[in-house]
Amino acid sequence: METGRRGFLKGTAAMGLVSLCGGIRADMAAHPSAGRTLPPWKPGTFRIATLYTGRSEATFLTFPDGTSALIDCGDYPAAGVPAMPDPAVRPGESVARWILADNPRGKEVDYFILTHYHSDHCGNGKFSAGRSRRGGCALSGIGQAMEMLDFGTMIDRSWPRMEDPAPSTDGFTEGSAAHMRKIYAEALKRGTKVERFRLEKGSDQIRLLHGGWKGFSFAPLCARGCVLKRDGSILDLGAAAGVPRRRFSENALSLAMAFSSGGFRYYNGGDFSWRVKRPDGGHVELEDFLAPECPQVDVAKANHHGHHSMPDALVEAMRPRVVVAGVWHVAHMNRPTMRRLAKPGRPCLYAPGMFPGKRRREDAAEPWLKDFASGSFSGAHSVIDVAPDGASYRLAMVSAADGSRRILGAYDFKTQPKPPFA
């Protein structure tokens, strides 16, 4: 099997794929791969699967050597968008089914990374399919996925001091921190490692575990209301914003990180966002403090589902060519966020997995609507395969309506030149 760039390009040519690097508005359904089944992951490829369930956020990563990582796995009611593939199946099970079909190591997943304690990212006892076999935790979100998968290491935003920097008390948590305590207790009994996310320069906390691959790296960016600066120092956002971190929202405490494969970079920041009201009555966006420390990327997962997030400074810093999102609400990828993402003269493709008819009618006059991947209109997984040398990548929109893994359409991109990030 050819696993290098030559093999990757040979596979693309065999399917008759057409490069769209000069423009991204072509009909994705006209791509030669449309209607075919998503091919299995190949060694050397960095695969990023943003999974649509309509009730959660979950991203499954397969690194070039086959190391795997699940970032978030939640459970929450859909709001104005359909639950897929089956409303009777909880999203934790749907995510696990995808992994079992796609992961080169089957049920063995190397990492689970929890960005923050919100139900749509980790689940809770309120939205569940019962109790685990050992009775220790609710079958909700990652708790349900853990019944079907074996995780090597679980990495949490604050464990074991889950009240750090403050107890998670906002109304949206629905007891998620308590839910995660039970999950970690059960995971430890099963032999899974549980670790606190390390915000440090040069961290190897998330690394290749199965043979290695040159040119692949991980970079932590923020955690617990702090940002890792490029010089290795830590910026306390409470001090910077003039509001103690103990008063931050849960979203403001979210993890953010970047992954690189060759010249390609990917950003995932969970729900990192919050508009802070200063004591003097003024406001500041916490994402603005991340902007100068954030690398330029090719693909970005929109912070907070694209809901009142992604301010101008952060968009300018990241300059993504493709934006994906975890959507479970009709208001996600809202108009103000989209207008900030859609910078004039900078082509960007939006692939959130769902953009319902109501929103398309309301935003019909918006110029950025023409740059939506049409596969996102009715529910799809956004699957990105990065070539072994990182010089090119393909976005395939894969049907979320069933387990067929049918490709609705695809686009090909060349990786854009970027300043070094170290």
N, C-alpha and C positions, 0 to 999 in steps of 0.2 A: 504493500500500500504506500502510495506517495503521500507524505505528510507535510512537505514544505510548500513554499509559495507556488512552485511549478505544479504540484498536485492540486492545490486549491484552484488555480486558474484553469487547469485542464478540466476539472469538474464543472467549472462555470461555463466553459466553452461547450462542453458536451451537452449542456442544457440550453445552449443558444442564448445565454443571457446578454442583455444589451446594457452597456454602461450609460448611466444617466448623470454622469458627473458634471456635465455642462448645464444641466437644468433638472429640476425635480418635479415638474408639473405634468409629466407624461402619465398616462393612465396606468396605474399599477396592475390592473387586471389584464393588460395586454402583454405583460411580462411572460416569457415562455414557461416559467415555472408555475404559473397560475393553474390551479386545478390539480396539481400534483401533490404528493405526500411529502411533508418536510423530511429531508434525509437525516439519518442519524448523525450525531456529532462525530467529527473526525479528529484524530490526534493532531495537535498543532493549532487547532481553531479555538478561539475565545468566543464562547456562545453566551449571549445575554438574553434571557427570556423573561419579559415583563408579562406576567400572567393575568389575564382578565377573568374575574369571577363575578363582578358586579357587586361584591360584598366585602372586598378585602384588597389589601396591597400585598404583593408577593413577587419577588424577583429571583429567578434561579440562574446562577452563573456556573458555567463549566469552563475551567481554565485550560490552557493549552495542553497540560499533561494529564487531564482528567480529574484533577482536584475539583471538588464541587462546593458551592456555598449557596444557601438559601437566605436571602435578606428579607426579613419580615414574613409573616404568614398570619393574617388576621381573620376576623369574623365580625360582621356588622350588617344590619339590614340595608338592602339596596334602596336608593331614593331616586325614583324617576328614571332608572335604567334597569334593564333586565338582569336577573341572576342567571348565570350560565355555568356549566351546561345544563344543569337540572336544579330548579329551585328547591327540590326535596333533598338535595345533597349539600351538606355544609361545605364551605369553601376550603377548609383544611384538608378534607378528603380529595377535593378536586385538584388542589395543588399537589398532593402526594401522588395522585394518579399520573399527573404530567411528569413528575420526577421519575417515577418507576418506569415510564415509557422512554424517557430521554437520557437519564443519567447512565454514563458508561459503567458505573459500579452498582447499578441496581438500587437497592434500598439503602446502601451505605452512602451517607452524605457527610462530607468532611466537616462542614461548618454550618451553624445557624447563627445569624447575626440579627439581634433585635435593636432597631434604632431608637424606640421609645415605647412607653407604656400607654398605648391607646388601643382600643379593641380592634379597630380595623387593621392594626399591624401585628397584634398578637392574640386576639380573642379574649374571652372572659367567661365566667360561669353563667352569665345570663343567656348568651346565644351559643348553645351547645347541642351535641347529639348524645348526651349522657355523660357517663363517667368512664375513665380509663379502665383497662383490664385490672390493674392493681388498685383501682379506686382512689388514687391520690389526686387526680386533677380532672378538670372538665374537658370533654372532647370538643374543644373550640379552638380555632386557629391553629397555632403551632402545637397545642396540646393534642389535637386530633391528628395532625400530620405525624406526630411522634409515635402514634399507634401503628403506623404503616411503614415508618422509616427508622433507620438507626443513625443517629448523629454522633460524630466523633467529638466535636467541641461546640459548645454553645457560648456565644459572646454577647454580653448584655451591656446596656449603656451604663449601669451603675453597680451591678452585683459585686459583693454581697450586701453593700450598704445601699439598698434600693431607694432609700429616702434621700440620697445624695443628689443634688444639693438641697432638696426639699421633698416632703411627701407629695406624691402625685394626687392632687385633690380636685382638679378641674372636673366638671361634670361629664366630660366625654370619656373618662377613663373606664367607667363602669366596673371598677374593681380589677382592672387589668394587672396592676402591680401585684396584688394578692394572688391572682391567677398564675402569674409567672413564678412567684415563690414556690407554689405547689409543683409547677412543671419542673423547675430546676431541682427540687428535692427528689422528684421521681427520676429525673435524668441521672442524677448522681448515683442513685441506687442501681441504675442500669449500666453504670460504668462510663457514662458520658462526662467529659470535662466541662466545667462551667467557669468562665473567666469574665473579668471586667474589661471593657474596651480600653485599650491603652492609647492615650493621646500623646504620642511621642515621635519625634523625628527619627526616621529610619526604622520604624517598627516592622518586625517580621511576624507579628501576631497572626496575620493571614498570609499564607505563603503556599507555594507549590509543594505538594506532599508525595507525588507519584512519579518521580524521575526528573523533575525540573524542566525548565524551558528558558532559554536565554531571552532577555528582553521583556520579561513580565514582572510587574511590581505593583505594590499596594501602598497607598498613602492615606493615613487618617487626616481628617481636616478639622472636625469639631466634635465635641461631646460635652454633655452636662452643662451647657451654657458657657463653654470656653472654646476658643479657636486656637489651633496650632499655627503659629506664624512661621514664615519661611526660614527665619533664623533659628528656629527650634524653641523659642520662648512661647509661653502660654498667655493668651489674652483673655482675661476675665471679662465676659460681656456685661456682667452686672456692674462692674466698676466703669466700663466704657460707656454704658448706656445711662448710668446714674440711677439704676434700680437694682436692689440686691437680687442675686440669682434665686434666693429662696422664694421670691415672688414671681418667678418666671412661669409661663405656661409650659405644659408638657412638650408642646411642639418646639419651644425654644431650647429644650434640653436634648433634642434629637441628635443622633450621630450623623456625620457626613463623611464621605470617603471617596477616593478616586482609585481606579485601576488602570494600568497601562499595559499594552501588549504591542511591542515594537513602537511604531509612531502613533498608535491609536490610544485614545484616552476616553474613559467613561466615568461619569459622576453619578453618585447616588447619595442623596441627603435626607432620606426619609421624609419627615414633615418639617424640617428645619425652617422656621419662619416665625416671626412675631413682631408686631408693631408696638413698640414700647412707648408708653406715655411717661414722659419725664416729670419729676416733681415741679418743674417750672411751667408745666402745661404743654411743652413742645413734644414732638414725636420723633422716633428714630426707628428705622428698620434694622433688625439684628442681622439680616442677610447682607446689609451694606458692610458690616465688619468682616464678613467672610470674603467678600469680593477681592481685596488686594492679596489675600493669601491663597486664593483658589486658582488652579491651573486652567488654561484653555483646554477645551475638550472637543471631541467629535460628537459624542452622544451624551445627553443629560436626561436624567429622570427629573421631571419638574418637582420642585419642593412642594409639599402639602397639596399634592394632586393638581397643581396648577390653580389653586384657589387662593386668590389674594396673596400671591407670592411672586418670587422671581423679579425683584426690583431692577431698575436700569443698571445699577453698578454691577450687580452679579451677572446679569445677562452679558454686559460688555466684557466682563472678565472671562466668562466661559466660552462665549461665541459658539454655541453648539450648532452642528449641521442637522442633527436629528434630536427631537425632544419627544420622550415617551412619558407616560404617566399611569398611575394606578387609579382608575376611575370607578367610583361606586355611587356617585351623586350627579344629578343633572346639572348642578352648578359648577362642577369641576372643569378645569381649563376655562375659567370665566373670562369675560371680555377684557377687563383691565389687564389681566396677566397676559392674555394673548397679544394685546397691543404692545406690551413691553417686549415680548419675545420676537415679534415680527418687525425687526429693524429694517428700514429701507435699504435696499442694495445688498442685503445679506441673506442669501437663500437658506431657508430652514424648512424641514419637513416635520410635521406634527403627527405622531402616531400614538395617541393615548389609549387605543383599544376600544373606545366607545365615544361617540359624539352623536347623541340621539336627534331624531327629527325635529323635536321642539327647539333645540339649540340651533340647528341648521336653518330653520325658518327665521328665528329671532336674529341671527347673525348673518343672514344672506347677503347683506351689503358690505360685510367686512372683507377687506382684501385678503386677509390671511386665510380665509376659509378655503380658497383654491389650493392652498398648500397642505391641506390635510390629506393623509393617506386614506383613501376611500374605504379601505378595509376597517378603519376605525369607526365607521358610521354605525355598524350593526353589531359590533362585539368581536374582538380578535385579540390573540396574543401577539405581541410585537417581539419577534425573534431576530436578533442580530448575530451574524456570524462574521468574525474578524479573521482575515487571512493570517497565516502563520507569521508573516513578516510585519503585520500590522499596517500594510500600505493600502489596503482596500477592505471594504466590508459590505455586507449585504443585509438589508432589512426585509424580512418576510413577514407578512401579516397572515397569521394562521388561525383558522376558524376556532372560536371558543364555544360554538353551539353544540359540539359533540367531541368525541375523542378521536376523530378521524385524522387529525393533524394535517388537514387539507390546507394548502396554500391558497389564499385568496388573491394574492398578488405580491410583487416584490419590487425593490429598487436596489441598484448597486451604486456605491460611492467610492471615490478615492479619498484616502485620509488626507486631511488638510495640514499644511505646514503649521507648526506651532512653536512658540518659544519653549526652551527647556524648562523643566520643573524639577527642582531638587530641594 
